[in-house]
């Protein structure tokens, strides 16, 4: 009985690990596609609109949509780019500028397949020579908006993309 339970646990772990690797491979493929994106394309349209207290400017290209999102209450700006492949959303890149350091940014990258997030990364820019203790919260140190959590941004980009 014990060996059976151990076998089931190991099997479950291997299946979950294999799924995570598959998602990572798909994320790498999406990143490669996006890196080859033609930046010389001309803008098809520019739209200005509001969602609640967020002022949005959207620049639409053939395979991507760039938005600047100004949150009037917190006075914070997010730059969100949606990359499309054959009219399907494949990647959303979100950049928040640090209000304390001009050369630092926080980036959230969401990879999509069939309108579902399959992988994501959160990266913080780092300033060489800046000493930070282990366990300190980058969000507070660099002055990023604490309401821009992974959960909030997943919901927000869904609403924004549907509005576009």
C-alpha positions in Angstrom: 0.0 0.0 0.0 2.8 2.4 0.9 4.6 1.7 -2.4 1.4 2.3 -4.3 0.9 5.7 -2.6 4.6 6.6 -3.3 4.2 5.6 -6.9 1.0 7.7 -7.3 2.7 10.7 -5.7 5.8 10.4 -7.9 3.6 9.9 -11.0 1.5 13.0 -10.2 4.7 15.1 -9.6 6.1 14.0 -13.0 2.9 14.8 -14.8 2.7 18.2 -13.3 6.4 18.8 -14.1 5.9 17.7 -17.7 2.9 20.1 -18.0 5.0 23.0 -16.7 7.8 22.1 -19.1 5.4 22.0 -22.0 4.0 25.4 -21.1 7.6 26.8 -20.9 8.4 25.4 -24.3 5.3 27.1 -25.7 6.3 30.4 -23.9 9.7 30.2 -25.6 8.1 29.7 -29.0 5.8 32.7 -28.4 8.8 34.8 -27.3 10.7 33.9 -30.4 7.7 34.9 -32.6 7.4 38.2 -30.8 11.1 38.9 -31.1 10.8 38.7 -34.9 7.9 41.2 -34.9 8.3 43.9 -37.6 8.6 47.2 -35.7 8.4 49.3 -38.9 4.7 48.7 -39.3 2.6 51.8 -39.5 -0.3 52.5 -37.1 -3.7 51.5 -38.3 -5.7 53.4 -35.7 -5.4 55.4 -32.5 -8.2 55.3 -29.9 -8.7 57.2 -26.7 -11.2 56.0 -24.1 -11.7 55.5 -20.3 -12.4 52.4 -18.3 -13.5 53.5 -14.8 -10.9 55.9 -13.7 -8.2 54.8 -16.2 -7.4 56.9 -19.2 -6.3 54.8 -22.1 -4.6 55.6 -25.4 -4.4 52.6 -27.8 -2.2 52.4 -30.9 -3.3 49.5 -33.2 -0.9 47.9 -35.7 -1.6 44.8 -37.8 -0.2 42.3 -35.2 0.0 44.2 -32.0 -1.8 46.8 -29.9 0.2 49.2 -27.7 -1.7 50.9 -24.9 -0.8 53.6 -22.4 -2.9 53.3 -19.3 -3.0 56.2 -16.9 -4.6 55.4 -13.5 -5.9 58.8 -12.4 -6.4 57.9 -8.7 -2.9 56.6 -8.1 -1.3 58.7 -10.8 0.5 55.6 -12.2 1.0 54.6 -15.8 1.2 51.2 -17.3 2.4 50.5 -20.8 0.7 47.3 -22.1 1.4 45.7 -25.4 -0.7 42.9 -26.8 1.0 40.7 -29.5 -1.3 38.8 -31.9 -0.6 35.9 -34.2 -3.2 35.3 -36.9 -5.6 37.6 -34.9 -5.1 35.4 -31.7 -3.6 37.0 -28.6 -0.3 35.2 -27.8 1.5 37.6 -25.4 0.8 40.6 -23.2 3.7 42.6 -21.9 3.1 45.1 -19.1 5.7 47.7 -18.0 5.5 49.9 -14.9 8.2 52.6 -14.5 9.6 53.0 -11.0 8.7 56.4 -9.7 11.9 56.4 -7.5 14.4 55.3 -10.1 14.2 56.5 -13.8 16.2 53.5 -15.1 14.1 50.8 -13.3 11.0 49.0 -14.5 8.8 46.1 -13.4 7.7 43.8 -16.2 4.8 41.4 -16.2 4.7 39.0 -19.2 1.7 36.8 -19.9 1.8 34.1 -22.5 -1.5 32.9 -24.1 -2.8 29.9 -25.9 -6.5 29.6 -26.9 -7.3 32.8 -24.9 -5.9 31.2 -21.7 -2.7 32.2 -19.8 -0.3 29.3 -20.1 2.8 30.9 -18.5 3.9 34.2 -16.9 7.0 36.0 -15.7 7.4 39.0 -13.4 10.8 40.7 -13.6 12.2 43.7 -11.8 14.9 45.9 -13.3 17.9 46.1 -11.1 20.3 48.9 -10.5 24.0 47.8 -10.1 25.4 48.7 -6.7 22.0 49.0 -5.0 22.2 47.0 -1.8 19.0 45.3 -0.8 18.6 42.8 2.1 17.3 39.4 1.4 13.6 39.2 1.8 12.9 42.9 1.2 9.9 43.8 -0.9 11.0 45.2 -4.3 7.5 46.8 -4.7 8.0 49.1 -1.7 11.7 49.7 -2.2 11.3 50.9 -5.8 7.9 52.6 -5.3 5.8 50.4 -7.6 2.0 50.5 -7.2 1.1 47.8 -4.7 -2.3 47.3 -6.2 -0.8 46.0 -9.5 -0.7 42.4 -8.3 -0.7 39.4 -10.6 -4.4 38.8 -9.9 -5.3 42.4 -10.6 -3.3 42.5 -13.8 -4.8 39.3 -15.1 -8.3 40.7 -14.7 -7.3 44.1 -16.0 -5.7 42.9 -19.2 -8.7 40.7 -19.9 -11.1 43.6 -19.6 -8.8 45.9 -21.6 -8.3 43.4 -24.4 -12.0 42.8 -24.6 -12.6 46.5 -24.8 -10.1 46.9 -27.7 
